Amino acid sequence: MSNDILKKIRAIEFEALLGSITISITVILVIVNVFLRYFLGIQYSWIEEVSVGCFIWTVYLGATASYRKRGLIGVDAVT
């Protein structure tokens, strides 16, 4: 029983860690892209694509970590 609990904790921590890494990559790439574009006049289109992809992965990983912790918002509708 304790092994199952440890596996769940490790999985949540791994998803949160990976989500933190992907959001950090997104922030760094956006800052670099703004600096390159406005101060040096250089444009790289791949930076925007990679940052959007990392942000999407951040959302997915955050949603799965929240779901496992039962931290998602629930909506009840009464008809």
Secondary structure, DSSP 8 states (H G I E B T S, - for coil): -HHHHHHHHHHHHHHHHHHHHHHHHHHHHHHHHHHIIIII----HHHHHHHHHHHHHHHHHHHHHHHHTT-S-------
